[in-house]
Amino acid sequence: MAMSSLLDLKNITRFKGTSTGVRSLSVALACVAALAGASTARAGSYYFPGGYYTTGGSVDPSGDGYTGYDNSNIPTMPVGNTTAVTGTVLTGGDRLTPGTQSAPTGPDILAWCVDLSHTINIGSTNNFSLLSGGNPTTTAYFSSLYTGANGATTVANLEHLASNWLGSITTVDQSAAFQIAMWDIMFDFSGASAVTANGANAAAVNAQVATYLGNLSGPITEQLTYLQDDGTNGGSIQNLATFTPVPLPASVWLMLSGVAGVGVMARRRNLSFA
């Protein structure tokens, strides 16, 4: 089952023409530069209220209070994976609230299931360690999912998937399709063993999965963070993943700072001639 936040710097031109505006731009650039690369997810406790998306799909197909999901079918697990999960499962992005239900410590994040061996219960609060996609523990985990898996390649393909499609997801059906695509990449599901949606909008969801998997190329603009059960939850819980925008290179921030500096100098020259 199963955020990504986008950092926008818009309307720079509206600052043009005043010394106050130039100072505001410089401050804005400094603040954005400080925030760039900071993930919205932090290690610690997360409350799980249910699915992230609430429209455009089955929403609560099982009627058990797990809203924001579609049904899909897992026919078999790949060679080398001992997970005994087959049959119908709830599928889609998870909403996680940092902290607890009564005392949240930040905005909700969108997370995705990368672990079919365990579950996570609605209404529960659980503790996670957060690891980067390139962390050896992360790549080792993804390498363990089936015989012949390459964890680094899997992470890269998941990041391509998120880079190309995550920003377009707005509905439960699209969310379910994205989760199925992730599983297909992670577990090498294909052919007769491919995971397929089997809910009310199954045909549309399966078509969307094919679209997602048909484009795993291009630049990586979203980076994976692995949310690993930290072992303090009184029993094993589901490991998850989230995606955040790749920080802009330092050279870009230097260029933006230079633009701001040119504006300051131009303004000073204009004032000296006035």
N, C-alpha and C positions, 0 to 999 in steps of 0.2 A: 504494500500500500504506500500511500504516502500522504527554498523559497528563493525566491531570488529577488533581490531588490536592485533597482537600477538607479544609478546616480546620475542626475541630469544637471548640466550647466547650460541654462537657456537664456536667451534674450540678452546676450552680452552687449549688443549694440545699444540697448536702452540706457546703458551707463554713459554713453558717449556725450561729451560736450560740457561736463562740469568737473571741477576738481574734486568735489565730493563723490561724484560718480566714479572717478578713477580710483579714489581711495577705497570705495565700496567694492570695486572689481578686484583690487589687490587683496582685500580681506577675504572676499569670496573665494579667490583662487587659493589662498593660503589654507582656508578651512577645508575646501574640497580636497586639496592635496593631502591634508592630514587624515582625511577620512578614506581616501582611495586605498583600496586593498584591505580595508577592515571588513571582515565578514559579519553578516548579521547574526551568525550563530556563534555561540560560546559554549565551552564545556560546562557541564553542570546539569541542573534539573530542568526537565521539560514536562509540561502538562499536555495530555493528548485528548482534545475534545472531539475529534472525528476528522472527516474529510475536509480538504481545503476548499474545494469547489462545491457549490450547492445548487447549481442549475444546469439544465441541458443534459440530462441523463436519467438513469434509474434512481439516483440520489440515495435511496435506502432500500436496495433490492431485497435484502433479507428480512426487513422489518424488525431488526434487532437494535435499532438506534444508531447504527454505524452509518451516518449520512455522508453523502459526497462520493459514493462509489457506484461502479457497475459490477456485474458478475462476469467472470471469465473462467475458462476451463484449462487446467493443467493436465494433459493426458499422461505424461510420464516425465521422470527426471533424467538428465543426461548421464552417460557413463561416468563413474567416478564420484557421483554425488549421492550421498546416502539419505538425503532428505525424503521423508515419506509423505510428501505433500502432493496429492493428486486430486482431481475433481474440481468442483466449483470454489472459487475464492473471490473475496471482495477486492476490487482493483481500482486504484486511483491515488492521487496525491494526499498526503497526511498534513493536517494542521498541527503544529507544535507551538505551545506558548512557553517562552522561557520563564523559569520560576515555577510558581504554583497557580492553581486556578484563582485563588483569592489574593495572591500577591505576585502578579506578573512583573518581570524585570525588564521587559523589552517587547518589541513588536513580534507578532507571530511569524513563523517561518514555514516554508513549504518543503516537506521532506518526502522521500520516496523509499519504498521497500527494496532493500538489496539482500534480503535474508528470508528464504522460504522455509527455514528450519524452525523459526520461532514466531511468536505473535506479540502484539502489543494491545493492551486492553483499553477500551474507551473509558475516559474518566480517570486514568492512572497518571501518576507523576513518576518519571524515571530519570535516571542519571546516565549521561553519555560522556565519553571522551571524544574529542573532535580531532581528526587527523586529516592532513592534506591528501590530495589524490596521489602525490608522489611519495608519500611516506611509505617506508618498507612494509609496515604492518598492513597498510591499505592494499598495496599491490599483492602482498602475500595472501590476503583474504580473497581477493578476486581471482587469484591463480588457483585457489583451492576449490572452486565451485564445480569444476568438471575436469576430467582427464584431458590434459593438453592445453588448458587455459593459460593465457598470458595476461597477468594482471595489469601490466602497464598498457598493453593494447586495449584491454577492456575499458580501463579508465579513460583513455584517449577517445575511444568510440562513444562512450557515454557523454563526454564533454562536447564532442561534435554534435551529438543528438541534442543536447541542451542548448548549444550555441545556435543551432539552426531552427529549433522549434519551440523551446520553452516559452519564449515571449509571446507566442501566438495562442497559448492555451487559456481558454476562458470558461470552458464547460466541463461537466463531469465526464461526458463521452470523450472529449479530447484528453482529459486527464487520465482516463482509463487506457486510452490508446498509447499515451506516452509511457505509462507504467509497463504495459505489455511489451512495448519496444525495448525498454530497459531490460526486462527479463530475457527477451530473445537475444539481446547482446550479451548479457552476463552469463547465461546458461547455455548458449549456443543452441537454443530451441530452433528447430526448422522442420519443414516437411510435416510428417505425421505427428511429430512431437511438439510442434509449434503451439504456443499458448494462443487461444482464440477467445474473443468475447462471446458470451452466450446469453446476454441480456436482451432487453426489448429492442435496442438499437444496434444489435450485434453486427449487422452488415456494414453499417456506417463506421463503427469503431474499428472493425478489422481492415476496412479500406484505409482508414486514417493511419493505422499501424504500418501498412505497406508504404504509405507516403512518407512517414517518418523514417523508416528504415532505408528508403530509397535515396536519402541524401545524408550521408555521414561524412561529408568532405567540407573543405573551406576552413577559414581561420577559427581557432578556438577562442571564444569570447566569454565562455562560462567555465568556471573551474569547480571541480567536485570536492566536497568535503565529506568525509566518512564519519558518521555518528555511530560509534561503537559502544555497545553495552559495557559499562565500566566495572561490572561485577558486584555492584552494591545494591542491586534491585531485588534481592530476595529470590532470585531465580532468573534464568536467562530470558531476555527479551529480544525483540527484533532489532537487528542492526539496520540503520537507515543511511540515506545520503541526501545532501542538499547541494545546490549550485549557487554560486555568486559570481558577479561579473569579474573578469580578469582586470586587475588594476592597470591603469594607463602607465606606460613606461615613464621613468624619470625624465627622459628627454622631452616628452610631451609637456610635462608640467613646467619644465624650464622654458619651453617655447611660449607657453601661455603666460608665464611670469614675465618673459621678455616683452610680449605684446602689451602687458599692463604697464611695464616700465617705459616703453615708447610713448604710451598715452600720457603718462605723468610728465615726461620731458616736453612733449608737444604742448601740453597745457601750460607748463611753466614758460615756454617761449612766447606763447600767445599772451600770457599775462604781462611779460616784460615789455611787449610792444604796445600794450594798451595805454 
